[in-house]
């Protein structure tokens, strides 16, 4: 099944006015569990609109379409099934998922609705469950609108663009325009890139890949944090390409048999280039694993509130230290490749560890100016990745 066909069929399955015909379908547990795992996490656990707590089921042809939405994000996923009676219904998403999750591996699950469409029966082996349904016509349709910009990324590229910057996405709701990843075309005429940026004001991540065909001229868009989280789960389940379509208000991702549509954050992302230092010329190269372990150990002593850790950087050596009134003191030396002058600077250890978890290479490069300026961090295995971390007083 092509991803284009999946997207078109998913859109068709979401058209309003679907009749609640009786459903009878048989589906293998692992297929259903995977699809439900993707769609049910969109559903809010304490929603005020009853039907939004449900997953919509459309059975036709040789597949079952599962749809869930919170009206900001919608996910549709198709799973292979034997459809004896085509039709549609909606069932409580989290309850349905828990039932399927607890059924034995390899189980053949039969779903069937009552003639009046008010109940769905779930049978597998000796197990039988009955759940109340809500009318399909009450299930909302999330309109996509015109998505005029279309391009394709390899799954690894798409994962890099959303996963590597995600740790720097702000959770502060007052600055809502920082609550997502800013995706935009950038670079020079000779070296155009697709760039993803996130910042919370304390750290910044900028990831880029070569600009794919069709992305030139796209608007800069801010993808919400929840959509990023759900998309990561979809990409982890596929090796194929990811098709992306967007406007200035909506974005759609097609990953294998799943389609995710999300509203975009309506706001202006700040001029992040001003945050990236241009005169950091003091280079430190360090083994990622040793550095991460040292930071993790020393940070045990730092206070819960500040997570402060001090760097004392001199030729060939980095001394990490922390102190707090509650816990005492700690220090550890790490061998580094560094030949510039003495620098003493403080950082939030949690921010350092979050950043180091995204570094792919065996070594990381830190670029400093002085003890009061932000540091740049580069991944020796990914030239398209750049990180900035703000200093703190220690």
C-alpha positions as CSV (number, residue, x, y, z in Angstrom):
1,X,0.0,0.0,0.0
2,X,1.5,3.4,-1.0
3,X,1.6,6.2,1.5
4,X,-0.2,8.4,-1.0
5,X,-3.1,6.0,-1.1
6,X,-3.0,5.7,2.7
7,X,-3.3,9.5,3.1
8,X,-6.2,9.7,0.6
9,X,-8.1,6.9,2.1
10,X,-7.5,8.3,5.6
11,X,-9.0,11.6,4.5
12,X,-12.0,9.7,3.0
13,X,-12.6,7.8,6.2
14,X,-12.9,11.1,8.1
15,X,-15.7,12.6,6.0
16,X,-18.8,13.5,7.9
17,X,-22.1,11.8,7.7
18,X,-20.7,8.2,8.0
19,X,-23.5,5.7,8.6
20,X,-23.2,3.5,11.7
21,X,-23.6,0.2,10.0
22,X,-23.0,-3.0,12.0
23,X,-19.3,-4.1,12.0
24,X,-17.8,-7.5,12.0
25,X,-14.1,-7.8,11.7
26,X,-11.2,-10.1,12.7
27,X,-7.8,-8.7,13.4
28,X,-4.5,-10.1,14.7
29,X,-3.6,-8.7,18.2
30,X,-0.1,-7.4,17.4
31,X,-1.4,-5.4,14.4
32,X,-4.3,-3.9,16.4
33,X,-2.1,-3.2,19.4
34,X,0.5,-1.3,17.4
35,X,-2.1,0.9,15.7
36,X,-4.0,1.5,19.0
37,X,-0.7,2.4,20.7
38,X,-0.2,5.2,18.2
39,X,-3.7,6.7,18.1
40,X,-4.9,6.3,21.7
41,X,-2.1,8.5,23.2
42,X,-3.6,11.5,21.4
43,X,-6.8,11.1,23.4
44,X,-7.0,13.4,26.5
45,X,-7.7,11.4,29.6
46,X,-9.9,14.1,31.1
47,X,-11.6,15.5,28.1
48,X,-14.9,17.5,28.4
49,X,-16.3,16.2,25.1
50,X,-17.4,12.6,25.5
51,X,-16.8,11.5,21.9
52,X,-13.2,12.8,22.0
53,X,-12.5,10.0,24.5
54,X,-13.2,7.5,21.8
55,X,-11.3,6.0,18.9
56,X,-13.2,5.8,15.6
57,X,-13.1,2.5,13.8
58,X,-13.8,2.2,10.1
59,X,-13.8,-1.3,8.7
60,X,-13.8,-1.8,4.9
61,X,-11.9,-3.7,2.2
62,X,-9.1,-5.6,3.9
63,X,-8.2,-3.1,6.7
64,X,-9.4,-1.4,9.8
65,X,-8.8,2.4,10.1
66,X,-8.3,3.8,13.6
67,X,-8.8,7.5,14.2
68,X,-8.2,9.6,17.3
69,X,-8.2,13.4,17.8
70,X,-8.1,16.1,20.4
71,X,-9.0,18.7,17.8
72,X,-5.4,20.0,17.7
73,X,-3.9,16.7,16.5
74,X,-5.5,13.8,14.6
75,X,-3.9,10.4,13.9
76,X,-5.3,7.8,11.5
77,X,-3.7,4.4,11.2
78,X,-4.7,1.5,9.0
79,X,-4.1,-2.1,10.2
80,X,-4.6,-5.3,8.2
81,X,-7.8,-7.1,9.0
82,X,-10.5,-9.6,7.7
83,X,-13.6,-7.5,7.3
84,X,-16.8,-9.6,7.2
85,X,-19.2,-6.7,7.6
86,X,-18.0,-3.2,6.7
87,X,-19.0,-0.3,8.9
88,X,-18.0,2.3,11.5
89,X,-18.3,2.9,15.2
90,X,-16.5,4.6,18.1
91,X,-15.3,3.0,21.3
92,X,-13.6,4.3,24.5
93,X,-9.9,4.6,23.4
94,X,-8.0,3.9,26.6
95,X,-10.3,1.0,27.7
96,X,-10.1,-0.6,24.3
97,X,-6.3,-0.3,24.3
98,X,-6.0,-1.8,27.8
99,X,-8.1,-4.8,26.7
100,X,-6.1,-5.5,23.6
101,X,-2.8,-4.9,25.5
102,X,-3.8,-7.6,28.1
103,X,-4.9,-10.2,25.6
104,X,-2.4,-13.0,24.8
105,X,0.2,-12.7,22.0
106,X,-1.0,-14.1,18.7
107,X,-4.7,-13.8,19.7
108,X,-7.2,-13.4,16.9
109,X,-9.6,-10.6,18.0
110,X,-13.2,-10.4,16.7
111,X,-14.9,-7.1,16.8
112,X,-18.7,-6.9,16.2
113,X,-21.3,-4.2,16.9
114,X,-24.9,-4.7,17.9
115,X,-27.6,-4.1,15.3
116,X,-28.5,-0.7,16.9
117,X,-24.8,0.2,17.0
118,X,-24.9,1.0,20.8
119,X,-22.4,-1.8,21.8
120,X,-19.3,-3.3,20.5
121,X,-18.3,-6.9,21.5
122,X,-14.7,-7.9,21.7
123,X,-13.9,-11.6,21.6
124,X,-10.6,-13.4,21.8
125,X,-10.3,-17.1,22.8
126,X,-12.3,-17.4,26.1
127,X,-12.4,-13.7,26.7
128,X,-15.4,-11.5,25.9
129,X,-15.9,-7.8,26.5
130,X,-18.7,-5.4,25.7
131,X,-18.2,-1.7,25.4
132,X,-20.7,1.2,24.9
133,X,-20.3,3.0,21.6
134,X,-21.0,6.6,20.7
135,X,-22.4,7.7,17.3
136,X,-19.9,8.0,14.4
137,X,-21.7,11.2,13.3
138,X,-20.7,12.8,16.6
139,X,-17.0,12.2,15.9
140,X,-15.4,15.5,14.8
141,X,-13.6,15.9,11.5
142,X,-10.3,17.9,11.7
143,X,-10.1,19.7,8.4
144,X,-6.7,20.0,6.8
145,X,-7.3,22.8,4.4
146,X,-5.0,23.5,1.5
147,X,-1.5,22.1,2.1
148,X,0.5,23.6,-0.7
149,X,4.0,22.7,0.3
150,X,5.0,19.0,-0.1
151,X,8.3,17.2,0.3
152,X,9.7,13.9,1.5
153,X,12.4,13.1,4.0
154,X,14.1,9.8,4.9
155,X,12.8,8.5,8.2
156,X,16.2,8.9,9.8
157,X,16.4,12.6,8.7
158,X,12.9,13.3,9.9
159,X,13.7,11.7,13.3
160,X,16.9,13.7,13.6
161,X,15.0,17.0,12.9
162,X,12.4,16.4,15.6
163,X,14.2,14.3,18.2
164,X,17.5,16.1,18.6
165,X,16.1,19.5,19.3
166,X,13.1,18.3,21.4
167,X,14.9,18.5,24.7
168,X,15.2,22.3,24.3
169,X,11.5,22.9,23.7
170,X,10.1,25.2,26.3
171,X,7.3,24.1,28.7
172,X,6.6,27.6,29.8
173,X,3.1,28.3,28.6
174,X,3.4,32.1,28.8
175,X,5.9,32.0,25.9
176,X,3.8,29.7,23.9
177,X,5.7,30.4,20.7
178,X,8.6,28.4,22.2
179,X,6.5,25.4,23.0
180,X,7.5,23.6,19.7
181,X,10.1,23.2,17.1
182,X,10.6,25.9,14.5
183,X,11.0,24.2,11.0
184,X,12.0,26.4,8.1
185,X,14.2,26.6,5.0
186,X,17.5,28.4,5.5
187,X,21.1,28.6,4.2
188,X,22.6,30.2,1.1
189,X,21.6,29.8,-2.5
190,X,24.4,27.2,-2.9
191,X,23.8,25.4,0.4
192,X,20.1,25.3,1.2
193,X,19.0,23.4,4.3
194,X,15.9,22.4,6.1
195,X,16.5,23.5,9.7
196,X,14.8,22.7,13.0
197,X,15.4,24.9,16.0
198,X,14.2,24.8,19.6
199,X,15.0,26.9,22.6
200,X,13.7,27.6,26.1
201,X,16.0,30.6,26.7
202,X,18.5,28.5,28.6
203,X,19.7,26.2,25.8
204,X,19.2,26.0,22.1
205,X,19.4,23.2,19.5
206,X,19.7,23.7,15.8
207,X,19.6,20.7,13.5
208,X,19.7,20.8,9.7
209,X,19.6,18.5,6.7
210,X,19.9,19.2,3.0
211,X,16.8,21.0,1.7
212,X,14.5,18.4,0.0
213,X,12.8,19.1,-3.3
214,X,9.5,20.9,-2.7
215,X,10.5,22.6,0.6
216,X,12.0,25.7,-1.0
217,X,9.6,28.6,-0.3
218,X,7.8,26.9,2.5
219,X,6.7,29.1,5.4
220,X,8.5,28.9,8.7
221,X,6.3,26.8,11.0
222,X,6.3,25.9,14.7
223,X,5.3,22.3,15.3
224,X,3.7,21.8,18.8
225,X,5.4,19.7,21.5
226,X,2.6,17.1,21.6
227,X,2.7,16.6,17.8
228,X,6.5,16.1,18.0
229,X,6.0,13.5,20.7
230,X,3.4,11.5,18.7
231,X,5.4,11.8,15.5
232,X,8.5,10.3,17.1
233,X,6.4,7.2,17.9
234,X,5.2,6.8,14.4
235,X,8.6,7.2,12.8
236,X,10.1,4.6,15.2
237,X,7.7,2.1,13.6
238,X,8.7,2.6,10.0
239,X,11.9,2.5,7.8
240,X,10.3,4.2,4.8
241,X,10.2,7.8,3.8
242,X,8.1,10.4,5.6
243,X,5.9,12.6,3.4
244,X,5.3,16.1,4.8
245,X,2.7,18.6,3.6
246,X,2.1,21.9,5.2
247,X,0.5,25.3,5.1
248,X,1.0,28.2,7.5
249,X,-1.7,26.7,9.9
250,X,-1.5,22.9,9.5
251,X,1.1,20.2,8.9
252,X,0.6,16.5,7.8
253,X,3.0,13.6,8.2
254,X,2.5,10.3,6.3
255,X,4.5,7.5,7.9
256,X,3.8,4.1,6.4
257,X,0.1,3.3,7.2
258,X,-0.2,6.2,9.6
259,X,-1.2,9.8,9.0
260,X,-0.7,12.6,11.6
261,X,-2.3,16.0,11.1
262,X,-1.6,18.8,13.5
263,X,-2.4,22.5,13.9
264,X,0.7,24.7,14.1
265,X,1.5,27.2,16.8
266,X,0.3,30.6,15.7
267,X,3.2,32.9,16.8
268,X,6.5,34.3,15.8
269,X,9.6,32.3,16.7
270,X,12.4,34.7,17.9
271,X,15.5,35.5,16.0
272,X,17.5,32.6,17.3
273,X,20.7,33.5,15.2
274,X,21.3,36.3,17.7
275,X,21.7,33.8,20.5
276,X,24.4,31.8,18.7
277,X,27.9,33.3,19.5
278,X,30.1,34.1,16.6
279,X,33.4,34.7,18.4
280,X,33.9,31.5,20.5
281,X,37.4,30.5,19.5
282,X,38.6,28.4,22.5
283,X,38.1,24.7,21.5
284,X,37.8,21.8,23.9
285,X,37.3,18.3,22.6
286,X,36.2,15.6,25.1
287,X,35.2,12.0,25.1
288,X,31.4,12.0,25.3
289,X,31.0,8.9,27.4
290,X,33.6,9.9,30.0
291,X,32.4,13.5,30.1
292,X,28.7,12.4,30.5
293,X,29.5,10.0,33.3
294,X,31.6,12.6,35.2
295,X,28.9,15.3,34.9
296,X,26.3,12.8,36.2
297,X,28.5,11.8,39.2
298,X,29.4,15.3,40.3
299,X,25.9,16.6,39.8
300,X,24.7,14.3,42.7
301,X,26.1,17.0,45.0
302,X,24.5,20.0,43.3
303,X,21.3,21.4,44.7
304,X,18.0,20.2,43.4
305,X,17.0,23.8,42.5
306,X,20.0,25.0,40.5
307,X,21.7,21.8,39.3
308,X,24.8,24.0,39.1
309,X,28.2,22.5,38.1
310,X,31.4,24.4,37.7
311,X,33.9,23.9,34.8
312,X,37.6,24.8,35.4
313,X,39.3,24.4,32.1
314,X,43.0,24.5,31.6
315,X,45.5,22.9,29.3
316,X,44.7,19.3,28.8
317,X,42.4,19.1,31.8
318,X,38.8,19.9,32.8
319,X,37.9,19.9,36.5
320,X,34.2,19.5,37.2
321,X,33.0,20.5,40.7
322,X,29.8,21.1,42.6
323,X,28.9,22.1,46.2
324,X,25.8,22.6,48.2
325,X,25.0,23.3,51.8
326,X,22.8,20.2,52.0
327,X,25.1,17.6,50.4
328,X,28.7,18.8,50.6
329,X,31.3,19.0,47.7
330,X,32.4,16.9,44.7
331,X,35.1,17.3,42.1
332,X,36.4,15.2,39.2
333,X,39.1,15.6,36.6
334,X,38.5,14.7,32.9
335,X,41.3,14.6,30.3
336,X,40.5,16.9,27.3
337,X,42.0,18.2,24.2
338,X,42.4,21.9,25.1
339,X,45.3,24.3,24.8
340,X,43.9,27.8,25.3
341,X,43.9,29.9,28.5
342,X,42.1,29.3,31.8
343,X,38.3,29.4,31.8
344,X,36.0,29.0,34.8
345,X,32.3,28.8,34.0
346,X,29.1,27.3,35.4
347,X,26.4,25.3,33.7
348,X,23.2,23.5,34.7
349,X,24.1,19.9,34.8
350,X,20.7,18.7,33.8
351,X,20.9,20.8,30.6
352,X,24.3,19.3,29.9
353,X,23.1,15.7,30.2
354,X,20.0,16.4,28.1
355,X,22.3,17.8,25.3
356,X,24.9,15.0,25.6
357,X,22.2,12.4,25.1
358,X,21.7,13.7,21.6
359,X,25.4,13.6,20.6
360,X,26.0,10.7,18.2
361,X,29.8,10.9,18.0
362,X,32.4,9.5,20.3
363,X,33.7,13.1,21.0
364,X,32.0,16.5,21.4
365,X,33.5,19.9,20.7
366,X,32.9,22.8,23.1
367,X,33.6,26.3,21.9
368,X,34.1,29.0,24.6
369,X,34.7,32.7,24.6
370,X,35.0,33.4,28.3
371,X,33.4,32.5,31.7
372,X,30.4,34.7,31.2
373,X,29.4,33.8,27.6
374,X,27.2,31.0,26.1
375,X,29.1,27.9,24.9
376,X,28.6,26.2,21.6
377,X,28.6,22.4,21.4
378,X,29.1,20.4,18.3
379,X,28.7,16.8,17.5
380,X,31.7,15.4,15.6
381,X,29.4,12.8,13.9
382,X,26.8,15.2,12.7
383,X,27.9,18.5,11.1
384,X,24.3,19.6,10.9
385,X,23.9,19.7,14.6
386,X,24.7,22.7,16.8
387,X,23.8,23.3,20.4
388,X,24.1,26.4,22.7
389,X,24.0,26.4,26.5
390,X,23.9,29.5,28.6
391,X,26.3,29.9,31.6
392,X,25.1,30.3,35.2
393,X,26.7,31.6,38.3
394,X,28.2,29.0,40.7
